[in-house]
Amino acid sequence: MRNSYDVVVIGGGAAGLSGAVTLARSLRSVLVVDAGDPRNAPAEAMHNYLGREGTSPLDLVADGRQELEGYGGEVVPGVVTDARPAGDGFVVTLESGESVQARRLLLATGLRDELPAVEGLAARWGKDVIHCPYCHGYEHRGRAIGVLASTPLVMHQALMFRQLSDDVVVFTHTVPDLGADALGRLAALGVRVVEGEVAAVEMKDEGVTGVRLASGEVVEREVVVVAPRFGARVAGLEGLGLEITEMVVEGAVLGTSVQADPATGKTNVPGVWAAGNVASMAAQVVISAGAGLMAGSQINYDLILEDAGRAVEAAK
């Protein structure tokens, strides 16, 4: 690493690398700090990315790194433990103790999926324990699907996955009162509702085999759908003074994100942009990559204006 860069990008996924490539192609010095813990690591493939359908998320990152390095950008593995304003820019400190200066920051740290405390969910997460019909639904079409009710989004998920399978069961779990309208709609669609708290997901080596209730009853299922709580990864960034917002539905907090302009990625902190899941919980890979591109272009123009201003002052 050098001592200073035009831009330090914190996070080396689709959003961070896309933003970094955009900046490097504009001849900016760019460093990407990658903790190596991507949200989509458990998934074997990504979908709805035109031209890259079925690509491994890890292969996409490897290709992105290669592209960035081809334009002179740098990637360093590491965890950021502190980032804060310093002089006309920022200082970023890594877990190793090393520090670098940056004129601008792009935050692309993503989010962490916090699963309900049900035995077995984490072991099959991203495989046959899933949450997004667009990320994984087609691959599980026509299978025996169980929807675990843990948030007010249960009806949304049940209806979405009913589109993909005739065999859908909703487990009320910690949301026992679905309401008469919801129950009527589910019944009309042939979706069975099983009451009672869920204790565990049953599985064998090849995958999920059923859902076990606290009563001991096991309902055979091949796929479990669950709504995690989405937590923005902002550890180590507290010194920036970012505005963190909560997504609240029917009184339940579904997740947190860094407040940023949806078009540009600009945050409440001058000189700091955010892109990808850290700023948008619903962003899939292709959307995160596009957000990184937009944020990178905005950062570059901001630097252009600053450089022009300095040139004017120097010419006086």
LONU-723839 format. One line per 5 residues: number of its first residue (from 1); their letters; for each residue x, y, z of N, C-alpha, C. Coordinates in steps of 0.1 Angstrom, whole numbers, plus 5000, padded with zeros to 4 digits. Atoms other than C-alpha are relative to their C-alpha. Layout:
NUM	a	X,Y,Z,X,Y,Z,X,Y,Z  ...
END
This chain:
1	mrnsy	5008,4988,5000,5000,5000,5000,5009,5013,5000  4994,4987,4999,5010,5036,4994,4995,5007,5013  5004,4993,4988,5006,5062,5021,4986,5007,4998  5012,4993,5003,4977,5080,5003,4994,4997,4987  5007,5003,5012,4951,5076,4976,4990,5010,4997
6	dvvvi	5012,4991,5003,4925,5096,4958,4988,4994,5007  5012,5006,4995,4899,5071,4969,5004,4987,5007  5000,5013,4994,4898,5042,4994,4986,4995,5000  5013,5008,5000,4870,5017,4988,5001,4990,5011  5001,5010,4990,4860,4997,5018,4990,4990,4997
11	gggaa	5009,5010,5005,4845,4965,5006,5004,4996,4986  4995,5005,5013,4856,4943,4977,4990,4991,4992  5010,5008,5008,4823,4929,4963,4997,5008,4987  5004,4994,5013,4804,4939,4932,4999,5015,5000  5002,4985,5000,4796,4975,4943,5014,5006,5002
16	glsga	4987,4994,4998,4831,4982,4956,5009,4999,4988  4991,5001,5011,4850,4968,4927,4995,5007,4988  5005,4992,5012,4827,4984,4901,5003,5015,5002  4996,4986,4997,4832,5018,4918,5015,5002,4998  4986,4999,5001,4869,5012,4919,5005,5000,4986
21	vtlar	4996,5001,5014,4872,5002,4882,4996,5014,4993  5004,4987,5006,4852,5034,4873,5010,5011,5003  4990,4990,4996,4877,5055,4893,5013,4998,4994  4987,5003,5006,4908,5037,4880,5000,5004,4985  5001,4997,5015,4896,5042,4844,5000,5015,4998
26	slrsv	4999,4986,5001,4895,5079,4852,5013,5005,5006  4986,4998,4996,4931,5077,4863,5002,5005,5014  4999,4997,4986,4924,5080,4900,5008,4989,5007  4994,5010,4992,4946,5062,4925,4990,4994,5010  5010,5006,4992,4924,5037,4942,5005,4988,5007
31	lvvda	4997,5011,4992,4928,5012,4970,4986,4994,5005  5012,5008,4995,4901,4985,4978,5005,4992,5012  4998,5008,4988,4902,4971,5013,4989,4989,5001  5010,5011,5001,4885,4937,5012,5001,4991,5012  5000,5009,4988,4876,4918,5044,4999,4985,4996
36	gdprn	5001,5014,5005,4870,4886,5023,4989,4992,5006  5012,5006,4994,4836,4879,5039,4988,5004,4993  5012,4995,5007,4810,4885,5012,4987,4993,5004  5013,5005,4996,4774,4881,5020,4995,4988,4992  5005,5011,5009,4767,4858,4990,5010,4988,4999
41	apaea	4990,5012,5000,4797,4834,4997,4993,4987,5000  5006,5014,4999,4773,4805,5006,4993,4996,4987  5007,5003,5012,4756,4808,4972,5009,4994,4989  4992,5006,5010,4769,4786,4944,5000,5008,4987  5001,4993,5012,4757,4809,4917,4991,5013,5002
46	mhnyl	5008,4988,5000,4742,4844,4911,4991,5000,4987  5010,5000,5010,4712,4851,4889,4995,5014,4997  5005,4987,5004,4696,4880,4870,5010,5010,4997  4990,4991,5004,4729,4894,4860,5003,4997,4985  5000,5003,5015,4727,4897,4822,5014,4997,4995
51	gregt	4987,5004,5006,4755,4879,4805,5009,4992,5010  4992,5007,4990,4768,4864,4838,4991,4990,5007  5010,5009,4993,4738,4841,4846,5007,4987,5004  4994,5013,4994,4749,4812,4869,5014,5001,5004  4986,4999,4996,4783,4826,4876,5002,5000,5015
56	spldl	4997,5000,4985,4798,4819,4910,5003,5015,5004  4996,4987,4995,4799,4851,4931,5014,5002,5002  4985,4999,4997,4835,4844,4940,5007,5002,4987  4994,4998,5013,4844,4841,4903,4998,5014,4995  5002,4986,5004,4828,4875,4896,5010,5009,5007
61	vadgr	4991,4992,4992,4849,4890,4924,5014,4999,4995  4986,5002,5006,4881,4874,4910,5002,5007,4987  5000,4993,5012,4873,4888,4876,5001,5015,5002  5000,4986,4997,4866,4922,4890,5013,5005,5005  4986,4996,4995,4899,4923,4908,5010,5001,4989
66	qeleg	4990,5000,5011,4918,4914,4877,4998,5012,4991  5003,4988,5008,4900,4941,4858,5006,5013,5007  4995,4988,4992,4908,4967,4885,5015,5001,4999  4986,5000,5000,4944,4957,4887,5006,5004,4986  4996,4997,5014,4946,4960,4849,5000,5015,4997
71	yggev	5000,4985,5001,4938,4997,4853,5008,5007,5010  4991,4994,4990,4963,5002,4881,4994,5002,5014  5005,5000,4987,4940,4999,4910,5006,4989,5009  4995,5010,4991,4950,4980,4941,4990,4994,5009  5009,5006,4990,4933,4955,4964,5009,4994,5011
76	vpgvv	4993,5005,4989,4945,4946,4998,4990,4993,5009  5008,5006,4991,4930,4920,5021,5001,5006,5014  4999,4994,4987,4921,4934,5055,4987,5005,5005  5012,4995,4993,4895,4946,5080,5003,5014,5005  4999,4986,4995,4890,4983,5086,4995,5001,5014
81	tdarp	5004,4999,4986,4889,4990,5123,4997,5014,5004  5003,4986,4997,4887,5028,5121,5001,5008,4987  4999,4991,5011,4879,5054,5095,4994,5013,5005  5005,4987,4995,4875,5091,5103,5006,5012,4992  4995,4988,5007,4879,5126,5088,5014,5004,5006
86	agdgf	4987,4995,4996,4915,5140,5089,5005,5010,4990  4996,4989,5009,4925,5173,5074,4990,5002,4989  5009,4998,5011,4911,5176,5039,4994,4987,4995  5005,5013,5004,4903,5139,5037,4997,4991,5011  5003,5010,4990,4902,5108,5057,5012,4991,5003
91	vvtle	4989,5010,4997,4925,5083,5075,4992,4987,5003  5006,5013,4999,4916,5046,5073,5011,4991,5006  4991,5008,4992,4932,5022,5098,4995,4985,4999  5003,5014,5002,4934,4984,5092,5003,4993,5013  4998,5009,4989,4933,4956,5117,5015,4997,5002
96	sgesv	4986,5002,5000,4970,4951,5109,5008,5012,5007  4994,4988,4994,4977,4986,5124,5005,5010,4989  4997,4991,5010,4985,5001,5090,4989,5010,4997  5010,4989,5003,4969,5034,5080,5003,5006,4987  4999,4993,5013,4963,5051,5047,4991,5012,5000
101	qarrl	5008,4988,5001,4950,5085,5038,4992,5000,4987  5009,5000,5012,4922,5091,5013,4994,5014,4998  5007,4988,5002,4907,5122,4997,4985,4998,5001  5014,5004,4999,4874,5104,4994,4999,4985,5004  5003,5014,4996,4858,5072,5006,4987,4995,4993
106	llatg	5012,5007,5005,4834,5047,4990,4998,4988,5009  5003,5011,4991,4817,5024,5015,4992,4990,4992  5007,5011,5007,4807,4990,5000,5001,4988,5008  4998,5011,4991,4808,4968,5030,4989,4990,5001  5011,5010,5000,4774,4951,5024,4993,4999,5013
111	lrdel	5008,5002,4988,4752,4937,5050,5002,4986,5005  4999,5013,4994,4750,4907,5073,4985,4995,5002  5013,5006,4998,4720,4883,5072,4999,4994,5014  5001,5005,4987,4709,4877,5108,4987,4991,5001  5011,5010,5001,4688,4845,5108,4993,4998,5014
116	paveg	5007,5003,4987,4661,4836,5134,5008,4988,5007  4993,5010,4992,4674,4814,5162,4993,4986,4999  5006,5013,5003,4662,4781,5147,5011,4990,4996  4989,5009,5003,4685,4751,5147,4999,4995,4985  4999,5005,5013,4697,4741,5112,4999,5011,4989
121	laarw	5002,4990,5011,4689,4773,5093,5014,5005,4995  4987,4995,5004,4725,4786,5092,5008,4989,4992  4992,5010,5007,4739,4752,5080,4996,4999,4985  5005,5001,5014,4718,4753,5048,4998,5013,4993  5003,4986,5005,4717,4791,5043,5007,5002,4986
126	gkdvi	4995,4998,5014,4721,4800,5006,4999,4988,4991  5002,5012,5008,4714,4765,4995,4986,4996,4998  5014,5003,5000,4680,4752,5004,4993,5007,5012  5007,4990,4991,4673,4777,5032,5003,5014,4993  4998,4988,5009,4667,4809,5012,4990,5011,5004
131	hcpyc	5009,4989,4997,4649,4842,5013,4995,5007,4988  5004,4992,5012,4647,4857,4978,4996,4992,4988  5004,5007,5012,4626,4843,4950,5008,5003,4987  4993,4997,5012,4646,4861,4924,5015,4995,5001  4986,5005,4999,4680,4850,4938,5000,4985,4998
136	hgyeh	4999,5014,5000,4671,4813,4942,4987,4993,4996  5013,5006,5002,4635,4807,4934,4999,4990,4988  5002,5009,5012,4637,4792,4899,5007,4987,5002  4993,5012,4997,4662,4766,4911,4992,4990,5009  5008,5008,4991,4637,4754,4936,4985,4999,4996
141	rgrai	5013,5000,5005,4606,4756,4915,4994,4986,5001  5007,5013,4999,4580,4728,4920,5004,4991,5012  4996,5008,4989,4596,4716,4952,4991,5003,5012  5008,4999,4988,4580,4712,4987,5007,5011,5008  4994,4988,4994,4586,4747,5002,4993,5003,5013
146	gvlas	5005,4995,4987,4581,4758,5038,5004,5014,5002  4997,4986,4997,4578,4795,5047,4999,5002,5015  4999,4998,4986,4589,4803,5082,4996,5015,5003  5004,4986,4997,4570,4833,5096,5008,5005,5012  4992,4993,4989,4593,4855,5116,4999,5015,5000
151	tplvm	5001,4985,5002,4585,4890,5103,4987,5002,4993  5012,4997,5007,4555,4908,5088,5001,4998,4985  4999,5003,5014,4569,4899,5054,4996,4986,4996  5004,5014,5002,4556,4864,5057,4991,4998,4988  5009,5002,5010,4527,4869,5034,5006,5004,4986
156	hqalm	4992,4996,5012,4549,4886,5008,5008,4988,4995  4992,5012,5004,4572,4856,5008,4991,4988,4995  5008,5011,5003,4544,4831,5008,4994,5001,4986  5006,4998,5013,4527,4846,4977,5011,4999,4989  4989,5000,5010,4560,4850,4959,5004,4985,4997
161	frqls	4996,5014,5002,4570,4814,4964,4989,4991,4995  5011,5008,5006,4535,4801,4956,5000,5001,4985  4999,4999,5015,4541,4814,4921,5009,4989,4994  4990,5009,5005,4570,4789,4919,4997,4985,5003  5003,5014,4996,4554,4758,4935,4986,4999,5005
166	ddvvv	5014,5002,4995,4520,4743,4942,5000,4994,5014  4999,5006,4987,4533,4728,4974,5007,5009,5010  4995,4990,4991,4538,4756,4999,4993,4999,5013  5006,5000,4986,4533,4755,5037,5006,5012,5007  4996,4989,4991,4534,4785,5060,5000,4995,5014
171	fthtv	4999,5003,4986,4547,4779,5095,4999,5013,5008  5003,4988,4994,4533,4805,5118,5011,5004,5010  4988,4998,4991,4563,4802,5143,4998,5011,5010  5001,4989,4991,4566,4836,5160,4990,5011,4996  5010,4991,5005,4539,4853,5140,4986,4993,4999
176	pdlga	5012,5009,5000,4508,4833,5151,4988,5006,4994  5012,4993,5004,4482,4859,5141,5002,5006,4986  4998,4995,5014,4483,4862,5103,4988,5008,4995  5012,4992,5004,4448,4878,5101,4991,4992,4991  5010,5007,5008,4416,4866,5085,5002,5002,4985
181	dalgr	4998,4998,5015,4423,4882,5051,5012,4992,4995  4989,5008,5004,4457,4866,5049,4997,4985,4999  5004,5014,5000,4444,4832,5059,4991,4996,4989  5010,5002,5011,4416,4835,5034,5008,4999,4986  4992,5000,5012,4441,4843,5006,5008,4988,4998
186	laalg	4992,5012,5000,4464,4815,5015,4992,4987,4997  5009,5011,5002,4435,4790,5016,4996,4999,4986  5004,5000,5014,4423,4801,4982,5011,4995,4990  4988,5004,5008,4458,4795,4968,5005,4985,5003  4996,5014,4997,4460,4760,4984,5013,5000,5009
191	vrvve	4989,5000,4991,4487,4771,5009,4996,4996,5014  5004,5005,4987,4485,4751,5041,5007,5008,5011  4995,4993,4989,4491,4769,5074,5002,4991,5012  4997,5009,4988,4508,4750,5103,5003,5009,5011  4998,4992,4988,4506,4766,5137,5010,4994,5009
196	gevaa	4990,5005,4990,4532,4764,5164,5014,5004,4997  4987,4996,5002,4567,4774,5170,5009,4989,4994  4991,5010,5006,4594,4758,5149,5013,4999,5008  4988,5002,4992,4623,4742,5167,5012,4998,4992  4988,5003,5008,4646,4730,5140,4996,4997,4985
201	vemkd	5000,5005,5014,4652,4723,5103,5006,4987,5000  4994,5013,5001,4657,4686,5097,5007,4999,4987  4992,5001,5012,4683,4676,5072,5008,4987,4999  4991,5010,5002,4704,4649,5057,5012,5006,4992  4988,4995,5007,4737,4651,5038,4996,5008,4987
206	egvtg	5004,4994,5013,4718,4660,5006,4992,5012,5001  5008,4988,4998,4698,4688,5021,4989,4999,5010  5011,4999,4991,4667,4698,5040,4990,4989,4997  5011,5011,5001,4641,4670,5047,4987,5004,5006  5013,4997,4994,4616,4687,5069,5002,5011,5010
211	vrlas	5000,4989,4989,4607,4713,5096,4994,4993,5012  5004,5006,4987,4604,4701,5132,4994,5011,5009  5007,4991,4991,4579,4719,5155,5005,4997,5014  4997,5002,4986,4584,4724,5192,4993,4988,5006  5008,5011,4995,4557,4698,5197,5006,4987,4996
216	gevve	4994,5013,5004,4579,4672,5180,4995,4996,4986  5005,5004,5013,4558,4670,5148,5010,5005,4989  4991,4996,5011,4579,4670,5116,4992,5001,4987  5006,4998,5012,4565,4684,5084,5010,4999,4989  4990,5002,5011,4583,4671,5053,5001,5012,4991
221	revvv	4998,4988,5009,4598,4700,5033,5014,4998,4993  4987,5000,5007,4627,4703,5008,5007,5013,5000  4994,4987,5000,4632,4740,5010,4993,5008,5011  5005,4992,4990,4628,4765,5038,5003,5015,4996  4999,4986,5003,4621,4802,5031,4999,5008,5014
226	vaprf	4999,4992,4987,4630,4827,5059,5004,5014,4997  4996,4985,5002,4633,4865,5062,5010,5003,5011  4990,4996,4990,4665,4874,5080,4999,5015,5003  4999,4986,4997,4672,4907,5097,5012,5005,4993  4989,4996,5008,4694,4927,5074,5008,5011,5008
231	garva	4992,4990,4993,4722,4945,5093,5012,5005,4992  4989,4994,5007,4744,4970,5076,5014,4998,5007  4987,5002,4995,4781,4963,5081,5007,5013,5002  4994,4987,4998,4794,4995,5097,5010,5000,5011  4990,5001,4989,4817,4982,5124,5013,5006,4995
236	glegl	4987,4993,5004,4849,5003,5123,4998,5013,4993  5003,4987,5007,4831,5032,5106,4993,5010,5009  5008,4991,4991,4816,5048,5137,5006,5014,5000  4993,4987,5000,4842,5076,5135,4996,5010,4989  5004,4992,5011,4827,5089,5103,4987,5008,5003
241	gleit	5012,4993,4997,4794,5100,5118,4989,4997,4990  5010,5003,5010,4772,5082,5092,4986,5000,5006  5014,5001,4996,4734,5084,5094,4996,4986,4997  5004,5013,5002,4721,5049,5099,4984,5000,5002  5014,5000,5000,4684,5043,5092,4995,4985,5002
246	emvve	5007,5013,4998,4660,5014,5102,4989,4999,4990  5012,5004,5008,4635,4997,5079,4990,4994,5009  5010,5005,4990,4604,4993,5100,4987,4997,4992  5013,5005,5006,4573,4973,5088,4991,4995,5011  5010,5004,4989,4543,4970,5111,5006,4999,5013
251	gavlg	4994,5000,4987,4564,4979,5141,5012,4991,5001  4989,5009,4999,4591,4953,5133,5012,5006,4992  4988,4995,5006,4627,4964,5125,5005,4989,4991  4996,5011,5009,4636,4944,5094,5015,5001,4996  4986,4998,5003,4671,4959,5090,5005,5014,5001
256	tsvqa	4994,4987,5000,4695,4988,5089,5008,5003,4988  4992,4996,5012,4713,5007,5062,5006,5013,5002  4994,4986,5000,4735,5037,5057,4992,5009,4991  5008,4991,5007,4715,5066,5046,5008,5006,4988  4993,4994,5011,4726,5076,5011,4990,5003,4988
261	dpatg	5008,4996,5011,4712,5093,4980,4998,4988,4991  5001,5012,5008,4697,5064,4959,5005,5002,4986  4995,4998,5014,4708,5080,4926,5016,5002,5000  4985,4997,5000,4744,5091,4936,5008,4992,5010  4993,5007,4990,4753,5072,4967,5006,5009,5010
266	ktnvp	4994,4990,4991,4763,5104,4985,4993,4999,5014  5005,5001,4987,4759,5101,5023,5000,5014,5007  5001,4987,4993,4754,5128,5050,5014,5005,5004  4986,4996,4997,4792,5129,5055,5007,5005,4987  4993,4995,5012,4810,5152,5029,5012,4991,4997
271	gvwaa	4989,5008,5005,4834,5131,5009,4999,4985,5002  5003,5014,4998,4818,5098,5017,4988,4996,4992  5011,5006,5008,4797,5077,4993,4998,4986,5005  5003,5014,4997,4780,5043,4998,4993,4994,4989  5006,5007,5011,4769,5017,4973,4998,4985,5004
276	gnvas	5003,5014,4998,4754,4982,4973,4992,4998,5012  5009,5004,4989,4737,4964,5002,5002,5008,5013  4998,4992,4988,4752,4987,5029,4990,5012,4999  5009,4989,5001,4729,5014,5015,4986,4996,4995  5012,5005,5006,4702,4993,4998,4998,4985,5003
281	maaqv	5001,5014,4996,4690,4961,5015,4995,4991,4989  5006,5008,5010,4671,4949,4984,5009,4998,4987  4992,5000,5012,4700,4954,4959,5006,4986,4997  4993,5012,5004,4710,4922,4940,5013,5004,4994  4987,4998,5005,4744,4918,4925,5001,5010,4989
286	visag	4999,4991,5012,4737,4936,4892,4997,5014,5004  5003,4987,4996,4721,4965,4910,5011,5006,5008  4989,4995,4992,4750,4968,4935,5011,5004,4990  4989,4997,5010,4775,4968,4905,4996,5014,4994  5005,4988,5006,4754,4996,4889,5002,5012,5010
291	aglma	4999,4989,4989,4753,5016,4922,5015,5004,5002  4986,4997,4999,4791,5013,4924,5005,5008,4989  4997,4992,5012,4795,5026,4889,4996,5015,5002  5005,4987,4998,4773,5056,4897,5008,5008,5011  4992,4993,4989,4791,5064,4930,5014,5003,4996
296	gsqin	4986,4997,5005,4825,5061,4914,5000,5012,4991  5000,4989,5009,4816,5085,4887,4997,5013,5007  5003,4988,4991,4801,5110,4913,5013,5004,5007  4988,4997,4993,4833,5107,4933,5010,5007,4991  4990,4994,5009,4855,5114,4903,4997,5014,4996
301	ydlil	5004,4986,5003,4835,5145,4894,5002,5009,5011  4998,4992,4988,4837,5157,4929,5015,5004,5002  4985,4997,5000,4875,5154,4928,5004,5009,4989  4997,4991,5011,4876,5171,4894,4997,5015,5004  5003,4987,4996,4858,5201,4909,5010,5006,5011
306	edagr	4990,4996,4990,4882,5202,4939,5013,5003,4993  4987,4997,5007,4912,5200,4916,5000,5013,4992  5001,4987,5008,4899,5228,4894,5000,5012,5009  4999,4990,4990,4893,5249,4925,5014,5003,5005  4986,4998,4996,4928,5244,4936,5009,5006,4990
311	aveaa	4993,4994,5011,4941,5253,4902,4998,5015,4999  5004,4986,5001,4922,5285,4902,5007,5008,5012  4994,4993,4988,4936,5294,4937,5015,5001,4997  4985,5000,5002,4972,5285,4926,5003,5011,4989  4997,4990,5011,4969,5308,4895,4998,5014,5004
316	k	5002,4986,4996,4960,5339,4915,5013,5006,5004
END
